[in-house]
Amino acid sequence: MQSLRGDAGYSFRSLDDIYYYGGQQEHLLVAVYPHSPKAPFEIELREGDLISIAGNHWDGFSLGTNKRTGHTGVFPSFKARERWKE
């Protein structure tokens, strides 16, 4: 049976959001994979870079500032994980 649309996986949009309570400390992510920018609005990541997260774009990209370089831009969300404080 044929469908009217192709693979439904391409229409997926994450409902995950970043929890933020007003006045709390910034959220930091740690890059777990390197990323080379493919467009001028993307930022470079090296494994271990700390990223101050500004928001999730719900399209596979997040907005943040790389603490190592000071550059702000988007990066693939899956390439970074939440940094847990002990």
C-alpha positions as CSV (number, residue, x, y, z in Angstrom):
1,M,0.0,0.0,0.0
2,Q,1.3,3.4,-0.9
3,S,1.0,6.4,1.4
4,L,0.4,10.1,0.6
5,R,3.5,11.1,2.4
6,G,7.0,9.6,2.6
7,D,8.7,8.5,5.8
8,A,6.8,9.9,8.8
9,G,10.1,10.1,10.7
10,Y,11.1,13.2,8.8
11,S,8.0,15.0,10.3
12,F,9.1,14.2,13.8
13,R,9.3,17.2,16.2
14,S,10.6,16.7,19.7
15,L,8.4,18.0,22.5
16,D,11.4,18.1,24.9
17,D,12.1,21.5,26.3
18,I,14.8,22.9,28.6
19,Y,13.6,23.3,32.1
20,Y,14.3,26.7,33.5
21,Y,13.3,28.3,36.7
22,G,13.7,32.1,36.8
23,G,16.9,33.2,38.5
24,Q,18.6,29.8,38.4
25,Q,22.1,29.3,37.2
26,E,22.7,28.8,33.5
27,H,22.3,25.4,31.9
28,L,25.6,24.0,30.6
29,L,25.9,21.2,28.1
30,V,29.1,19.2,27.3
31,A,29.9,18.4,23.6
32,V,30.1,14.6,23.2
33,Y,30.9,14.7,19.5
34,P,32.8,17.3,17.4
35,H,30.9,19.5,15.0
36,S,32.2,21.5,12.0
37,P,29.9,24.3,11.0
38,K,28.1,23.8,7.7
39,A,26.6,27.3,7.7
40,P,27.6,30.7,9.0
41,F,25.1,30.6,11.9
42,E,26.4,27.2,13.2
43,I,29.1,27.0,15.9
44,E,32.2,24.7,16.0
45,L,32.3,22.0,18.8
46,R,35.1,19.9,20.0
47,E,34.6,17.0,22.3
48,G,34.5,18.3,25.9
49,D,33.5,21.9,25.0
50,L,31.1,23.5,27.5
51,I,28.0,25.1,25.9
52,S,25.7,27.6,27.6
53,I,22.3,26.6,26.2
54,A,19.8,29.3,25.1
55,G,17.1,27.2,23.6
56,N,16.0,24.2,21.6
57,H,14.7,24.9,18.1
58,W,12.7,21.6,17.9
59,D,14.2,20.8,14.5
60,G,17.3,18.9,15.7
61,F,19.3,22.0,16.5
62,S,19.8,24.0,19.7
63,L,21.0,27.6,20.2
64,G,24.0,28.1,22.5
65,T,27.3,29.8,23.2
66,N,30.5,27.8,23.1
67,K,32.4,28.8,26.3
68,R,35.8,27.9,24.7
69,T,35.4,30.2,21.6
70,G,32.8,32.7,22.8
71,H,30.8,32.2,19.6
72,T,27.0,31.9,19.7
73,G,25.0,29.9,17.2
74,V,23.2,26.7,16.5
75,F,24.5,23.1,16.7
76,P,23.0,19.6,16.3
77,S,21.3,18.8,19.6
78,F,22.4,15.2,19.7
79,K,26.1,16.2,19.8
80,A,25.8,17.6,23.4
81,R,24.5,16.3,26.7
82,E,23.5,18.0,30.0
83,R,26.4,18.7,32.3
84,W,25.5,17.4,35.8
85,K,26.8,19.1,38.9
86,E,27.9,17.0,41.8
